[in-house]
Amino acid sequence: MSAPDKDCRLAEILQYMCSLEQGKLSGKRRLFCTQVPRIFQLCPGRPAVEVTRVANINLVTGEVDVPPQASQIIKAKDWSSVIRYPYDEQE
């Protein structure tokens, strides 16, 4: 893995997106999950930034490369500056 800043490192987490689907033959509902890999750039003294969309991933070797210009595109925020909106469970 390479990162734009020498003190930065890349980290990957694997999340799952799941939905209930009804079987065509049995008619029974089952849980269907797909993997969602996410790549983050971690730099000392700065918030973690997700770089999944700008990262180049070699599908043969698994090597991840983040273009140097990506650090100019991506802006991080501290959690204290994130605005939370009310959540309505009925939506």
N, C-alpha and C positions, 0 to 999 in steps of 0.2 A: 504494500500500500504506500502511496505517496500522498503528501498533503502540501498545500500551498505554502504554509509557514513551517519552518523546521522544528519549532517547538510544539506544533499541533500534531494531533494524531486522529485517525479515523476509527470509529466504532460502529458496529452493525448490530441492530436488534432485529429479531424476527417476530412480527406480530401476525395475528390471524384475523381474517374477516370471515364471519360465519353468518349463514342464513338458513332458515328452515325451508326445505323444498319437499314437494309432494312427489313420491315415486310414481312413474308412469304406469308400471305394471301392478304394483301392490296397492297404490293409493295411500300408503302410509307416509307420514311426514318424517323426514330425517334431517339431521344437521349436516350441512355441507360447508366445509371450511377451506379457504385458500390462504396460502402464505403471502405475507406482504413484507418484504425486506425493506428496512430503512437504514440509511447511512448518515452518521452525524460527524461533524468536525468538532473536536474538543481542543480548545486552546487555553493555556493557563490564564486565569484572571478575566476570562470572557465567557459569556453564556454559550452553551452548546448550540450549534446551528445544524439543521437538517440539510444535507447536500445531496439527497437521493436523486433529485431531478437533474442536477448538473454533473453528477459523477459519471465517469466512463468506466464501465465494468467489462472486463475481458471474460466472456462466458466460458472459455476453455480453461484458463488458469485461475479465474476468480479474483485476479488482481484488480484493485480499485484505484482509479486516478481522478483527482479533482483538478480541473484546469486552473492555472494561476489567476486568471481573470475572474473566477467565481467569487473570490473574496470581495470584489468590488460590487458584485450583484447582490449578494446575500447580506441582509442586515439582521442582527440579533437583538432581542429585547430581554431585559430582566423580567422575571416573573412578576415583580412588583409593578411593572408598567403595563401588564396585560389587562385588558378590560374584559370583565366577565358580564355577560348578559343574562337576564332571568331565563330560566328554563321552564317551559310549560310541558308537563308530561303528557298532555292530551294531544299534542301535535304529532 
